[in-house]
């Protein structure tokens, strides 16, 4: 379940060309049990101190839907990543590795693809129940939550990134601004995102940037699943900046009409 505000009502500012509401994603279930039908990725990112967990997905027509493990960084932590390393196509159960990324790649394969970026207007936090705001020392930070999808050889097919910069004083978030970035591997037939959205929400407890989009591959020459149109749906990519400097990330995604197993990844990175 996505985080809910605990103090005040939200103020939302649209920061994308198309303002569509977030698509509702299925709720996570209990942890799945390992099976013998896993298809293993041929290329996995290297993580330091990685742990593994098997979690359920939801089986949909020609694909799977997933709520990725939630990620959190304390103010003195820099990066954490979760990657699917194996998926059971018959159940959508997946084995995830979670750890510190050995290498941080914010935009993959730019020469083989295309990207669309945009920035938000600043949005001041609502802080009716916070006191002595001017007397408190402000600290600024920034970071992003990025989700992406790879095919079995490890090519990034599409990705969505939400970026947040915010100032906080230990009691409230005082200001924030957001940005989005969409990437698609155009050289293999993936097209410009459809139904893109990105919003910034502002609370006393935290600021939040939420982005999402749909990507399609229907190229006769490059889509291995033709004549079916393969879709990847980034339901939401959420990044949170909290009043105490904590950075958080959530991610929900699905794909359909895929004749090959796809693998889901996401990374939470503090930039400043």
C-alpha positions in Angstrom: 0.0 0.0 0.0 1.3 3.4 -0.8 2.1 5.8 2.0 -0.8 8.1 3.2 -0.5 11.6 4.6 -0.8 11.7 8.4 -1.0 15.4 9.1 -2.6 17.5 6.3 -4.4 17.4 3.0 -2.3 17.3 -0.2 -1.6 20.1 -2.6 -0.8 18.7 -6.1 0.9 20.4 -9.0 1.0 18.7 -12.4 4.4 18.6 -14.0 3.8 16.7 -17.2 2.3 17.5 -20.6 -0.6 15.1 -20.0 -2.2 15.0 -16.6 -3.7 11.6 -16.2 -4.5 10.1 -12.8 -2.3 7.2 -11.7 -3.4 3.8 -12.8 -4.5 1.6 -9.9 -2.2 -1.4 -9.4 -3.0 -4.6 -7.6 -2.1 -4.9 -3.9 0.8 -7.0 -2.8 0.1 -10.5 -1.4 1.9 -12.7 1.0 5.5 -13.8 0.1 5.5 -16.5 -2.6 7.1 -19.9 -2.2 9.9 -21.0 -4.6 9.0 -23.2 -7.5 10.9 -25.2 -10.2 9.7 -23.1 -13.1 11.8 -20.0 -12.8 13.4 -18.5 -15.9 16.6 -16.8 -14.9 17.9 -13.6 -16.3 21.1 -13.8 -18.4 22.4 -10.5 -17.1 22.0 -9.2 -13.6 23.4 -6.0 -12.1 26.1 -6.5 -9.5 24.9 -5.6 -5.9 27.0 -5.4 -2.8 25.7 -7.2 0.3 22.7 -8.5 -1.7 19.9 -10.5 -0.1 17.3 -12.5 -2.0 13.5 -12.7 -1.5 10.8 -14.5 -3.4 7.6 -12.4 -3.9 4.4 -13.0 -5.7 3.2 -11.1 -8.8 -0.2 -11.2 -10.5 -0.7 -13.2 -13.7 -2.4 -11.2 -16.5 -3.0 -11.8 -20.2 0.4 -12.5 -21.8 2.4 -11.1 -18.9 2.7 -10.2 -15.2 1.9 -7.3 -12.8 4.3 -6.5 -9.9 4.5 -4.3 -6.8 8.3 -4.0 -6.3 9.8 -4.1 -2.9 9.8 -0.7 -1.2 13.2 1.0 -0.9 14.4 3.4 1.8 17.6 5.4 2.4 18.6 7.1 5.7 20.1 10.6 5.4 23.6 9.1 5.4 22.9 6.4 2.8 23.5 6.8 -0.9 21.8 4.1 -3.0 19.8 0.9 -2.9 18.5 -1.3 -5.7 16.1 -4.2 -6.2 16.3 -6.5 -9.3 14.3 -9.4 -10.5 16.8 -12.2 -11.3 14.2 -14.9 -12.0 10.5 -15.1 -12.8 8.1 -18.0 -13.0 5.9 -17.2 -16.1 3.2 -19.6 -15.0 2.6 -17.8 -11.7 4.5 -14.5 -11.9 6.3 -15.3 -8.7 9.7 -13.6 -8.8 13.1 -13.9 -7.1 14.5 -10.4 -6.3 18.0 -9.4 -5.2 18.2 -6.3 -3.0 21.4 -4.5 -2.1 23.7 -1.6 -2.8 24.4 -1.1 -6.6 28.1 -1.4 -7.6 27.4 1.0 -10.5 24.7 3.7 -10.7 23.3 4.2 -14.3 20.7 6.9 -14.4 20.0 6.7 -18.2 20.9 3.5 -20.1 21.9 3.0 -23.7 21.2 6.6 -24.8 22.7 6.0 -28.2 20.3 3.2 -28.9 17.2 4.9 -27.6 15.4 8.2 -26.9 14.4 10.1 -23.8 11.8 12.7 -22.7 12.5 14.9 -19.7 10.6 17.7 -17.9 10.7 19.7 -14.7 8.1 20.9 -12.2 7.4 24.2 -10.7 8.3 24.6 -7.0 5.7 23.6 -4.5 5.8 24.9 -0.9 4.8 22.5 1.8 1.7 22.9 3.9 2.7 23.1 7.5 -0.2 24.4 9.6 0.8 22.3 12.6 4.6 23.1 12.6 6.0 25.8 14.8 8.9 28.2 14.7 9.6 27.5 11.0 11.9 30.5 10.5 14.0 29.6 13.5 14.8 26.1 12.4 17.8 25.3 10.3 16.9 24.0 6.8 18.7 21.1 5.1 18.4 20.4 1.4 18.6 17.0 -0.4 17.7 15.5 -3.7 17.3 12.0 -5.1 15.4 9.8 -7.5 13.5 6.6 -7.9 14.0 4.9 -11.3 12.3 1.8 -12.6 13.2 -0.1 -15.7 12.5 -3.3 -17.6 15.1 -5.6 -19.3 14.8 -8.5 -21.7 16.7 -11.8 -21.1 20.0 -10.5 -22.6 19.8 -7.5 -20.3 18.8 -4.7 -22.8 16.8 -1.9 -21.1 13.6 -1.6 -23.1 11.9 1.2 -21.2 12.4 3.2 -18.0 10.7 5.9 -15.9 12.4 8.1 -13.3 11.0 10.5 -10.7 13.3 13.1 -9.2 12.7 15.2 -6.1 14.7 18.0 -4.5 13.4 19.1 -1.0 14.3 21.2 2.0 13.4 20.1 5.5 14.0 21.1 9.1 13.4 17.9 11.1 9.8 18.9 11.8 8.4 19.6 8.3 9.3 19.7 4.7 9.5 23.4 3.7 9.8 23.3 -0.1 10.2 20.9 -2.9 10.5 20.6 -6.7 10.2 17.6 -9.0 11.1 16.2 -12.4 10.5 13.2 -14.6 12.5 11.3 -17.2 11.2 8.7 -19.7 13.4 6.4 -21.8 12.6 3.9 -24.5 14.9 1.6 -26.6 13.8 3.0 -30.0 16.3 0.9 -32.0 14.3 -2.3 -31.0 10.9 -0.8 -31.9 9.8 0.7 -28.6 7.9 4.0 -29.1 7.5 7.3 -27.3 5.5 6.9 -24.1 1.7 7.2 -24.2 -0.4 8.6 -21.4 2.5 10.1 -19.4 1.8 11.9 -16.2 3.9 13.3 -13.4 2.8 15.2 -10.2 4.4 16.6 -7.1 2.4 16.3 -3.9 3.4 18.4 -0.8 2.7 17.6 2.8 4.2 18.5 6.2 5.6 15.0 6.6 7.0 14.6 3.1 7.1 15.7 -0.5 6.3 13.2 -3.2 6.9 13.0 -7.0 4.8 10.4 -8.8 5.3 9.6 -12.5 4.1 6.9 -14.9 3.6 6.1 -18.6 2.8 3.3 -21.1 5.3 2.0 -23.7 4.5 -0.1 -26.8 6.5 -2.2 -29.2 4.6 -3.1 -32.4 7.4 -3.0 -34.9 7.2 -5.7 -37.5 11.0 -6.0 -37.9 12.1 -5.7 -34.3 9.3 -7.0 -32.0 9.8 -10.7 -31.4 6.2 -11.1 -30.4 4.7 -9.5 -33.5 1.8 -9.5 -34.5 0.9 -9.0 -30.9 1.7 -5.5 -29.5 3.8 -5.8 -26.4 3.0 -3.2 -23.7 4.9 -2.1 -20.6 2.8 -0.1 -18.1 4.6 2.0 -15.4 1.6 2.4 -13.1 3.6 4.6 -10.8 7.2 5.5 -9.9 7.1 7.3 -6.6 9.9 9.1 -4.7 9.4 10.5 -1.2 11.5 13.1 0.7 10.7 13.1 4.4 10.9 15.8 7.1 13.9 14.0 8.7 15.9 13.6 5.4 14.8 10.0 4.7 14.4 9.1 1.0 11.9 6.5 0.0 10.7 4.9 -3.3 7.8 2.8 -4.5 7.1 1.2 -7.9 4.3 -0.7 -9.6 4.5 -2.1 -13.1 3.0 -4.6 -15.5 3.6 -5.9 -19.0 1.4 -7.8 -21.4 1.5 -9.7 -24.7 5.1 -10.6 -24.2 6.4 -13.8 -25.7 9.6 -13.6 -23.7 10.2 -13.2 -19.9 10.9 -9.6 -18.9 12.7 -8.5 -15.7 11.8 -5.6 -13.5 14.4 -3.4 -11.7 14.3 -0.2 -9.6 16.9 1.9 -7.9 16.6 4.6 -5.2 19.6 7.1 -5.3 20.4 10.1 -3.2 22.2 12.7 -5.3 22.8 15.4 -2.7 
